[in-house]
Amino acid sequence: MDAAGDFDLAIVGAGVSGLVLALLLDQAPLDHLRVLLIDGARDDDELRTLSFWSAGPTPLDALVRHEWHTLRLHLDGAVHDVRLREQVYRTLFFADLQRDVKARLSARAGSLVVEGRVGTPVPDGDGVLLPVGPRTFRARWVADSRFHLRDLVVDRGRYHLLRQHFHGWIVRAPADVFEPSTATLLDVRVGVPPGTGFAYVLPFDPRQALVELVTLHPVDAEPLLRDHLRRAYGLTDVEILDRESGISPMTEQPFDPDGGPRVRRIGVAAGRLKASTGYALTRILDDSAAVVACLQRRGHPRAPVRRARAARWLDGVLLEVWERDPARIPPVFAALFRRNPPDRVLRFLDERASPPEVARLVLTLPKGPFVRAAVRWTARRLRARTTRGRARRPGGERHRPAP
């Protein structure tokens, strides 16, 4: 046993995926499991809102701050209010999840929360040594959630890479202007080229809401957000209570969950971010549940990441449209919600729709843009495959694909 501690599972990174996995482990009948959570972010109490939808109970329900059964969409010059019958749109705060999980692990016998960044893991027989500052911990298995956008290398010959830039404010208005029962999911009236940005508004009460701007390119967000609040809600002055910002990748490129001997990647590093929407939380919940089940049944966390090829293909085709002709994206989402039950659309976006539902939904999309995009996407993959085959060197070595 190392002087700093010996553990069954080390979770590297106390971001969303690391915290969700730790939460599910604490809720599972695995009281004997000694868990180490290594948090190197130092982002306690920093604003990060986490939104998702679900049709039933989830392990996060006790932490949900707000939920909505009606969604509003400002698309194609019209307003669409859609009532959800099965799904519920929910939001929680990252800081609440962080406090809850850290308190659980601190009270768990044999488990530990450590602040600090992990150095290079070193294989050590049937375990891994993890240096954290002056101390070294040993774990039989590692769940690694570390992901840095700057390190992402995408084979651009085969796949797309777009970036969503998020800028959000929690605001307090001087009068009752928000509808607490209705969440605005998509509003394209944000002063950027069509299809390259939208706003969503999650009202907490008649005067307080999260107002978020999402764009495909870097922008000066403050004037755009102020202008949107003025035009959409008549607000010329608001109190900004908190701010958040970030960037997330949109790519259909597969991510390898195998992080090396005795290491299972989780979260975005394992491809849990939905390429065409930017949502990840329900996929992280599913993947964490699979990891916990694998630990229960097989004694290790290396559960396979399962994903239908058709879902990745659909993501790739949508990203092809979004990259080539973004102005077509608002009509696409308008058609989705106008021609389909909203619960079916959300199941489709979350990869939970049945094959017949997917087929019916795809048939409601504009045919021309998607057929052309599907042809281009297929040709792109074939060209990349041919190029990679020609680049194969004697002995089976290949050229590394260009980023």
Phi, psi and omega in degrees: 000132179289153183298331182273348178134152181232131189226158176282321182218129173253128174258114183266112180104121179256046169277197185300311184293322178294319180291319179296317178298316179297322179296314181293326176296320180290330180277346183273161176283064180230049184298335182283345188286124177269119188246132174249124175249120182253116184248112180252009188271327184055050182242029177304135177069003174288138183291122169213116178267141181239116183243148180197171173229152179204158181260358181209185181294150177227164178295350183261000190302325182293342182260353182294128180271321186215152176212157185221146178249354178235133178245142178244139179229125173258097185220145175057034178073011181228162177252128178240118172257122183240134181263126179275132179262325182248315183281155172229131177271128189230154176222139172226170180256136179304320183298325177294316178298317181298313180296317182298313184291318180296323177294320178298313183291325179296332180268359185269126182299130176083359181253165188205144171249127183237134175267130178148166181260143182274134172279203181286120177296144182237120176301141183216082180063241179266031179204190181223135174268132184236103178284129177230100185061228182280354184253157176232129178251155178237135178225145177292322181222156181230133169251112189253115181259003186295130177211130178234124182302328181294339181266357184287124176243116181249134175288091187291345174290333183250330189230167178263160170215106172248164180230131173263125178256123183253134172222117184231147174236141161265120186241155172238123181268155180281354180215171180283103182236345183259151177259104185299339183274352188231124176261129176276110185276321181217123175223110187273003182274067188236012173076024175235164180306143183308133177085354182257003178186159177202167175244152165229149186229121179247101182282131178268328174200181184300341183242352186233138183202158166268125177243117188239134174253130180237125180225157177277347183228156177299138180219165169276099192287328189300309179296327179293317178294318179296319179295322179295317179297325179290313185285321185276331187231001180070022184265114176265348178208130177224157174267124179269113184274329181197164182224152171216156177202160179178175178225135175230145181278152174235101180212141176272002178299133179289149177248139182272119179286349181279110181262013181117183181305121174068021180235127175244119175288151179223167175072215180301324180297340177255013177079027184275355176278125180291121190299321188265357181232333185086358177276148184218341196296316180293327178291323175295319177299314180298315182293320178297320178297322178293321178295316180297317179297322179293321177296320180294317188270326188239352177080011177217163185263009191276056176291139178291148175269115184257131177206133181292137178299326181298324180294319179292323178297316179296320176300315181298319180294317179296319178294328176298315177296314184297321181286317185279320188215071187299335181298342179278348185292315178303316176298330178297311181290328175298317179295320179304310185278336180281329188254003182222152171300135185301327179296323177295320179299315181293322175298319178297313181295335180262008180059038178242003179283149177286159178306316177298322178295318179300315180299313180298320182291316180300325180292344179271355181279156175302124189290308188306304182301323183281326176296313179297319179295320179297320178295315180297318181296317179295316179297322179299314180295320180294318178297317180296320180295318178296317180296318180294324178295320179290332182278355181296131181264165176304141180089002175091000181286145180240154170290142176290130179297142181290142178289000000 
